[in-house]
């Protein structure tokens, strides 16, 4: 391991404790048949429409809670080794699911597993102050890490999210300055030569909303990210990010207000700061409180999964949607 990588915030923590809580004690497993989810069109007024911006829509689902409180989904990641999606919730739970796809199109989910995230003393995290988990990444060297709001911190879980974590030495407020309770680290992503860490706020000249960590320089530097101009007036902020194999970062933005409903966008940034808008999705297209974004790269193709946080509200939905980056001119 080179010295720069050894000082990454997931590594400078301490070696993970070997304390593992029995999986069977906490985890729940449930088969999810296709009949338990509802297919959603990109455009309810034109179900045949599949193109939005530089993305091709490959199906979406409205996922009910299925008796397991499958709601509040926030951070999202694709695990290439298992072929599954991993989400975390804003009440400190992890959720594994296998996407069911036909001809590359998302048609259902299966093999649903859920369990609680634990604290550093092995306790089940409860309450918003300690259990508001928002972002997740996987580091091949140190395993899974989860960011939390309110009690701003990053916990490192190793390869087992059902185990006892250690708190990393990364101090969000030392890097970003004072953070409001509900505006902590929403998005963080791990590239091949860098990291991107974002808090839930608008970028300002005096206050960047993201920090970029370059392994070569071994330093953090401000890295402001911004939504498409049409969402700036709605106050869209970053809610998740993921990295492509070439080091490009994809950033998900979301805004909401009672008058304007939910709006979202995906923008990519290279480590050099080159910016590309992939899509903006607004009503009357299918949208909700999108907070999770996962990248899946296979056979030269790049797919994106989006998931929404229903806040356990009857007025919101848990949507899981799949897209492919196909290029071309940006257009809604």
Secondary structure, DSSP 4 states (H G I P E B T S, - for coil): --HHHHTSTTTSS-PPP-----HHHH-EEE---GGGEEE--SSTT-TT--EETTEEEEEEEEE--TTTT---EEEEEEETTTTEEEEEETTSEEEEEEEEEETTEEEEEEEEEEEEPB-TTSPBP-HHHHH-EEEEEEETTTEEEEEETTTTEEEEEET-TTS--EE-S--HHHHH-S--TT-SEEEEEE-SSEEEEEESS--BTTB-SEEEEETTTTEEEE------HHHHTTT-EEEEEEE-TTS-EEEEEEEEETTTEEEEEEEEE-TT--EEEEEEE-TTSS---EEEEEEEEETTEEEEEEEE--TT-TTS--EEEEEEE--S----
